[in-house]
Amino acid sequence: MKKMTAVLLAAVMAFSLAACGGEDTDGTTAAETEESSSTDETEAAAEEPEYFSAFNLDNLSDYVQLGEYKGIEVTAQDTTVTDEDVETELQSQVENATPIYEEITEGTVADGDVVNIDYEGTLDGVAFDGGTDTDFNLTIGSGQFIDGFEDGLIGKNIGDTVELNLTFPEDYTVNSDLAGQDVVFTVTINYVQGAEIPQELNDEFVQRVTDGTYTTVDDYRAYVRSDLETTKAQEAEDTMVNDAWTQIMENATYPNEATDLVNYIHDNEMYNFEASLSMYGMDKDSYLEMMGVTEEELEADLMDYSRNAAQSQLLIRAIVEAEGMDEMSDEEYQSRCETLAEELGLTADTMTGNYPEQMIRDAIYQDMVQEFLLQNIVQVEGESAEETTAAGDTTAAETTAAAE
């Protein structure tokens, strides 16, 4: 059964992405009639727990004892990128490219047309916030703009600049300063959108989708191949590390539960979950009801996750100490800080100034352990040691059953 926690957190992530998606604009313009639906960010019910790490525990051996963690056998991954892979990716990009349309530059505007316009709105001769845009596609008759704006363009010549004397509604709430105000919109009709133009893989397509970074199909094909090779190599590394880590966790023993660490992970995950919901005006109860999940199911799965995550953190600490990774020099620590900060889109100073040092060190140790695993795994063709053992157990069981 899928873990409810993972499903819920993934759903919140998808919800967040959807809320942030769409075209990159400055938000609802003052000309538009739809009210902004943004919700003031509310505080999460719980207080963010203070960071707690496996490195905060005394007597590590009370909680974890390493088994085999070097020379772990994993299945070798095929990282070959074929010509077919490249062509499939290129064709997919063509099929999923942003549509392009004919630009009609003669004639007049009709109801239902999609017109591309530049416009500026002024109040008493002064441009007001949200009232100006360029290269904007507007469907005439959609009701997207205030009364009179779209109707005022019907019958006008493509290429003309027109002035629209309009009045904002008395109950206009997007910008209350404009409610009931007489304004002037100066609108240039650039073109009317025509039929969609079929796209094909050629130099023009490449130049358009890469903003001129690549100019020929051959150059772009080489880039796509390189990108696929990088992606496939990374996926292979991830698969092998995950395989090795699963075995290392199974090889280790856990004499006692690290209750403080488990509780911290649980509370932190719950805090992040509720904070994500509150950003969009939801609470946990309403979200659980929407998803058809009970509080008990969420809690049980979150505790399972927390225990598993705690064991992983304990293992990372055990390997770090066994291999002396915690003795890295100040220079290496600073270098790794800069790399980590770059991955997060931050400067090293910003990161170190906003996150606990132990949290940063934990992230660095995780990277170091992953590097260590990649250097010490044994790649075998076909099944990994874990898969081979499972297959052997199955065969033995079948043989015993047959003998009976």
C-alpha positions as CSV (number, residue, x, y, z in Angstrom):
1,M,0.0,0.0,0.0
2,K,1.3,3.5,-0.9
3,K,2.3,5.6,2.1
4,M,-0.4,8.2,2.7
5,T,2.1,10.7,3.9
6,A,4.0,10.6,0.5
7,V,0.7,10.9,-1.4
8,L,-0.5,13.8,0.7
9,L,2.8,15.7,0.5
10,A,3.0,15.1,-3.3
11,A,-0.5,16.4,-3.6
12,V,0.4,19.6,-1.7
13,M,3.5,20.0,-3.9
14,A,1.3,19.6,-7.1
15,F,-1.2,22.1,-5.6
16,S,1.6,24.6,-5.0
17,L,3.0,24.2,-8.5
18,A,-0.5,24.7,-10.0
19,A,-1.0,27.8,-7.9
20,C,2.3,29.2,-9.2
21,G,1.9,28.1,-12.8
22,G,0.8,29.9,-15.9
23,E,2.4,32.7,-17.9
24,D,4.9,34.9,-16.2
25,T,2.9,38.1,-15.6
26,D,2.7,40.8,-13.0
27,G,-0.6,39.4,-11.9
28,T,-4.1,40.6,-12.6
29,T,-4.0,43.9,-14.4
30,A,-6.1,46.9,-13.5
31,A,-8.0,46.5,-16.8
32,E,-9.1,43.0,-16.0
33,T,-12.4,42.3,-14.2
34,E,-11.5,39.1,-12.3
35,E,-10.6,39.7,-8.7
36,S,-7.3,38.5,-7.4
37,S,-7.9,35.3,-5.4
38,S,-4.6,35.5,-3.4
39,T,-5.0,34.5,0.2
40,D,-2.9,36.2,2.9
41,E,-0.4,33.7,4.2
42,T,-1.6,32.4,7.6
43,E,0.6,31.1,10.4
44,A,0.7,27.4,10.8
45,A,-1.0,26.1,13.9
46,A,2.2,24.5,15.2
47,E,5.5,26.2,16.0
48,E,8.4,25.2,13.9
49,P,10.5,22.6,15.9
50,E,14.1,23.4,16.7
51,Y,16.5,21.5,14.4
52,F,17.6,18.2,15.8
53,S,20.2,15.9,14.2
54,A,21.5,12.4,14.6
55,F,24.7,14.2,15.6
56,N,23.0,15.6,18.6
57,L,22.6,12.1,20.1
58,D,25.1,10.6,22.6
59,N,26.2,7.0,22.4
60,L,25.5,6.3,18.8
61,S,26.0,2.6,19.2
62,D,22.9,2.4,21.4
63,Y,20.8,3.2,18.3
64,V,22.7,1.8,15.3
65,Q,25.4,-0.7,14.6
66,L,26.9,-0.9,11.1
67,G,26.9,-4.1,9.1
68,E,28.5,-4.4,5.7
69,Y,28.6,-1.1,3.9
70,K,31.5,-1.4,1.6
71,G,31.7,-3.5,-1.6
72,I,27.9,-3.7,-1.9
73,E,26.9,-5.4,-5.1
74,V,24.4,-3.5,-7.3
75,T,23.1,-4.1,-10.8
76,A,25.1,-2.2,-13.4
77,Q,22.9,0.3,-15.2
78,D,22.8,0.8,-18.9
79,T,23.5,4.4,-19.7
80,T,23.6,4.1,-23.5
81,V,21.8,6.8,-25.4
82,T,20.7,5.5,-28.9
83,D,20.0,7.5,-32.0
84,E,16.3,6.4,-31.5
85,D,16.3,8.0,-28.0
86,V,17.6,11.3,-29.5
87,E,15.0,11.3,-32.3
88,T,12.2,10.4,-29.9
89,E,13.1,13.3,-27.7
90,L,13.3,15.7,-30.6
91,Q,10.0,14.6,-31.9
92,S,8.4,14.9,-28.5
93,Q,9.7,18.5,-28.3
94,V,8.1,19.3,-31.6
95,E,4.8,17.8,-30.6
96,N,4.7,19.6,-27.3
97,A,6.1,22.9,-28.4
98,T,4.2,26.1,-27.6
99,P,1.7,26.6,-30.5
100,I,2.4,29.3,-33.0
101,Y,-0.2,31.0,-35.2
102,E,-0.5,33.0,-38.3
103,E,-0.5,36.7,-37.7
104,I,-3.3,38.5,-39.6
105,T,-2.3,42.1,-40.2
106,E,-5.1,43.3,-42.5
107,G,-8.8,43.6,-42.0
108,T,-10.9,44.5,-39.0
109,V,-11.4,43.1,-35.5
110,A,-14.5,40.8,-35.0
111,D,-16.2,39.3,-32.0
112,G,-14.4,36.1,-31.0
113,D,-11.1,37.1,-32.5
114,V,-7.9,36.7,-30.5
115,V,-6.1,40.0,-30.9
116,N,-2.6,40.9,-29.9
117,I,-2.5,44.4,-28.4
118,D,-0.3,46.9,-26.6
119,Y,-2.3,49.2,-24.3
120,E,-1.8,51.9,-21.7
121,G,-4.5,53.1,-19.2
122,T,-4.4,56.7,-17.9
123,L,-6.3,58.5,-15.2
124,D,-6.2,62.3,-15.5
125,G,-3.4,61.8,-18.0
126,V,-1.2,59.7,-15.7
127,A,-0.6,56.0,-16.3
128,F,-2.0,53.9,-13.4
129,D,-0.5,50.7,-11.9
130,G,-1.6,47.5,-13.7
131,G,-3.0,49.4,-16.7
132,T,-0.2,48.9,-19.2
133,D,0.9,45.9,-21.1
134,T,2.5,44.9,-24.4
135,D,2.1,41.9,-26.7
136,F,-1.0,40.8,-24.9
137,N,-3.4,38.3,-26.4
138,L,-7.1,39.1,-25.7
139,T,-10.1,37.2,-26.9
140,I,-12.8,39.6,-27.9
141,G,-16.0,38.7,-26.1
142,S,-14.3,36.9,-23.2
143,G,-15.3,39.6,-20.7
144,Q,-11.7,39.6,-19.4
145,F,-11.5,43.4,-19.4
146,I,-13.9,46.0,-18.0
147,D,-17.1,46.8,-19.9
148,G,-16.5,48.7,-23.2
149,F,-12.8,47.6,-23.7
150,E,-13.4,44.6,-25.9
151,D,-16.5,46.0,-27.6
152,G,-14.5,49.1,-28.4
153,L,-12.1,47.2,-30.5
154,I,-14.7,45.5,-32.7
155,G,-14.7,46.9,-36.2
156,K,-11.4,48.7,-35.7
157,N,-8.7,48.2,-38.3
158,I,-5.8,45.9,-37.5
159,G,-2.7,48.1,-37.1
160,D,-4.6,51.1,-35.8
161,T,-4.2,52.8,-32.4
162,V,-7.5,53.7,-30.8
163,E,-8.5,55.5,-27.6
164,L,-11.2,54.1,-25.4
165,N,-12.9,56.4,-22.9
166,L,-14.2,54.0,-20.2
167,T,-15.4,54.0,-16.6
168,F,-14.3,51.4,-14.0
169,P,-17.2,49.8,-12.1
170,E,-18.2,51.3,-8.8
171,D,-17.6,48.0,-7.0
172,Y,-14.2,47.4,-8.7
173,T,-12.0,45.7,-6.0
174,V,-8.8,44.8,-7.8
175,N,-7.7,48.4,-7.3
176,S,-10.2,50.4,-5.1
177,D,-8.6,53.7,-6.2
178,L,-9.9,53.1,-9.7
179,A,-13.5,52.2,-8.7
180,G,-15.9,54.5,-10.5
181,Q,-13.1,56.5,-12.2
182,D,-13.2,57.7,-15.8
183,V,-10.1,56.6,-17.6
184,V,-8.6,56.4,-21.1
185,F,-7.1,53.3,-22.7
186,T,-4.8,53.8,-25.6
187,V,-4.8,50.5,-27.5
188,T,-2.6,49.5,-30.5
189,I,-4.0,46.5,-32.4
190,N,-0.9,44.6,-33.6
191,Y,-2.5,41.6,-35.3
192,V,-5.3,39.1,-35.1
193,Q,-4.3,35.5,-34.4
194,G,-5.0,33.2,-37.3
195,A,-4.7,29.4,-37.8
196,E,-2.2,27.3,-35.9
197,I,0.9,26.7,-37.9
198,P,2.1,23.0,-38.0
199,Q,5.6,22.7,-36.6
200,E,8.4,20.6,-37.8
201,L,12.0,19.9,-36.8
202,N,14.1,22.4,-38.8
203,D,16.6,25.2,-38.1
204,E,13.8,27.8,-37.6
205,F,12.2,25.6,-35.0
206,V,15.5,25.1,-33.2
207,Q,16.3,28.8,-33.1
208,R,12.8,29.6,-31.8
209,V,12.7,27.1,-28.9
210,T,16.2,27.8,-27.8
211,D,16.0,31.6,-28.2
212,G,18.9,31.4,-30.6
213,T,21.3,29.4,-28.4
214,Y,21.3,26.8,-31.2
215,T,20.9,27.7,-34.8
216,T,20.9,24.3,-36.6
217,V,19.2,21.0,-36.1
218,D,22.5,19.2,-36.1
219,D,23.9,21.4,-33.3
220,Y,20.7,21.0,-31.3
221,R,20.7,17.2,-31.9
222,A,24.2,17.0,-30.4
223,Y,23.0,19.0,-27.4
224,V,20.0,16.8,-26.8
225,R,22.2,13.7,-27.0
226,S,24.6,15.2,-24.4
227,D,21.7,16.2,-22.2
228,L,20.1,12.7,-22.4
229,E,23.5,11.1,-21.6
230,T,23.9,13.3,-18.5
231,T,20.3,12.5,-17.4
232,K,20.7,8.8,-17.9
233,A,24.1,8.8,-16.0
234,Q,22.5,10.6,-13.1
235,E,19.5,8.2,-13.0
236,A,21.9,5.3,-13.1
237,E,23.9,6.7,-10.1
238,D,20.7,7.3,-8.2
239,T,19.4,3.8,-8.9
240,M,22.7,2.2,-7.7
241,V,23.0,4.4,-4.6
242,N,19.4,3.6,-3.6
243,D,20.0,-0.1,-4.2
244,A,23.2,0.0,-2.1
245,W,21.5,2.1,0.6
246,T,18.6,-0.4,0.9
247,Q,21.1,-3.2,1.5
248,I,23.2,-1.2,4.0
249,M,20.1,-0.4,6.0
250,E,19.1,-4.0,6.0
251,N,22.7,-5.0,7.0
252,A,22.7,-2.7,10.0
253,T,21.1,-3.3,13.4
254,Y,19.1,-0.9,15.5
255,P,19.3,-1.9,19.2
256,N,17.0,1.0,20.4
257,E,14.8,3.6,18.8
258,A,16.2,7.1,18.7
259,T,13.0,8.6,20.1
260,D,14.1,12.2,20.2
261,L,15.2,12.0,16.5
262,V,12.0,10.2,15.4
263,N,9.9,12.8,17.2
264,Y,11.8,15.7,15.7
265,I,11.4,14.3,12.1
266,H,7.7,13.7,12.8
267,D,7.0,17.1,14.1
268,N,9.0,18.8,11.4
269,E,7.3,17.0,8.6
270,M,3.9,17.8,10.1
271,Y,4.9,21.4,10.5
272,N,5.9,21.7,6.9
273,F,2.7,19.9,5.8
274,E,0.4,22.2,7.7
275,A,2.5,25.3,6.7
276,S,2.1,24.3,3.0
277,L,-1.6,24.0,3.4
278,S,-2.0,27.3,5.3
279,M,-0.2,29.2,2.5
280,Y,-3.3,28.4,0.4
281,G,-5.9,29.0,3.0
282,M,-6.5,25.3,3.9
283,D,-6.2,23.4,7.2
284,K,-5.2,19.8,7.8
285,D,-8.8,18.7,8.6
286,S,-10.4,20.0,5.5
287,Y,-7.5,18.7,3.3
288,L,-7.8,15.2,4.9
289,E,-11.5,15.2,4.3
290,M,-10.9,16.2,0.6
291,M,-8.4,13.4,0.2
292,G,-10.5,10.8,2.0
293,V,-7.8,10.1,4.6
294,T,-8.3,9.8,8.3
295,E,-6.1,11.5,11.0
296,E,-5.1,8.0,12.2
297,E,-4.0,6.9,8.8
298,L,-1.9,10.0,8.3
299,E,-0.3,9.7,11.8
300,A,0.5,6.0,11.4
301,D,2.2,6.5,8.0
302,L,4.0,9.6,9.2
303,M,5.5,7.7,12.1
304,D,6.6,4.9,9.8
305,Y,8.3,7.5,7.6
306,S,9.9,9.2,10.6
307,R,11.3,6.0,12.0
308,N,12.8,5.0,8.6
309,A,14.2,8.5,8.1
310,A,15.7,8.4,11.6
311,Q,17.5,5.1,10.8
312,S,18.9,6.6,7.6
313,Q,20.2,9.6,9.5
314,L,21.8,7.4,12.1
315,L,23.4,5.3,9.4
316,I,24.8,8.4,7.7
317,R,26.4,9.5,11.0
318,A,27.8,6.0,11.6
319,I,29.5,6.0,8.1
320,V,30.7,9.5,8.5
321,E,32.4,8.7,11.8
322,A,33.7,5.3,10.6
323,E,35.3,6.9,7.5
324,G,36.5,10.1,9.3
325,M,34.4,12.4,7.1
326,D,33.6,14.6,10.1
327,E,37.3,15.5,10.2
328,M,37.1,17.5,7.0
329,S,39.2,20.7,6.9
330,D,37.7,24.2,7.2
331,E,38.7,24.7,3.5
332,E,36.8,21.6,2.4
333,Y,33.8,22.6,4.5
334,Q,33.7,26.1,3.0
335,S,34.1,24.7,-0.5
336,R,31.2,22.3,0.0
337,C,29.1,25.1,1.5
338,E,29.6,27.1,-1.6
339,T,28.6,24.2,-3.8
340,L,25.5,23.4,-1.7
341,A,24.5,27.1,-1.7
342,E,24.8,27.3,-5.5
343,E,22.5,24.2,-5.8
344,L,20.0,26.0,-3.6
345,G,20.3,29.2,-5.5
346,L,21.8,31.1,-2.6
347,T,25.1,32.6,-1.7
348,A,27.2,30.8,0.9
349,D,26.8,33.7,3.3
350,T,23.1,33.8,2.9
351,M,22.8,30.0,3.5
352,T,25.1,30.0,6.6
353,G,23.3,33.0,8.0
354,N,19.9,31.5,7.7
355,Y,20.3,27.8,8.5
356,P,21.8,26.1,11.5
357,E,25.4,24.9,11.0
358,Q,24.5,21.3,11.9
359,M,21.7,21.3,9.2
360,I,24.3,22.4,6.6
361,R,26.8,19.8,7.8
362,D,24.1,17.1,7.7
363,A,23.4,18.0,4.0
364,I,27.1,17.9,3.3
365,Y,27.6,14.6,5.0
366,Q,24.8,13.1,3.0
367,D,26.5,14.2,-0.2
368,M,29.8,12.8,1.1
369,V,28.3,9.4,1.9
370,Q,26.7,9.2,-1.5
371,E,30.0,9.9,-3.1
372,F,31.6,7.2,-0.9
373,L,29.0,4.7,-1.9
374,L,29.5,5.4,-5.6
375,Q,33.2,4.8,-5.1
376,N,32.8,1.6,-3.1
377,I,29.9,-0.3,-4.8
378,V,30.5,-3.3,-7.0
379,Q,28.6,-3.2,-10.2
380,V,27.5,-6.6,-11.5
381,E,25.7,-7.5,-14.7
382,G,22.2,-8.7,-14.2
383,E,20.7,-9.1,-10.7
384,S,22.2,-7.3,-7.7
385,A,23.1,-9.2,-4.6
386,E,19.8,-8.3,-3.0
387,E,17.8,-9.5,-6.0
388,T,19.9,-12.7,-6.2
389,T,19.3,-13.5,-2.5
390,A,15.5,-12.9,-3.0
391,A,15.5,-15.2,-6.1
392,G,17.5,-17.8,-4.2
393,D,15.0,-17.7,-1.3
394,T,12.1,-18.1,-3.7
395,T,13.8,-21.1,-5.5
396,A,14.5,-22.8,-2.2
397,A,10.9,-22.4,-1.1
398,E,9.7,-23.8,-4.3
399,T,12.0,-26.8,-4.0
400,T,10.9,-27.5,-0.5
401,A,7.2,-27.2,-1.5
402,A,7.8,-29.7,-4.4
403,A,9.5,-32.2,-2.1
404,E,6.6,-32.1,0.2
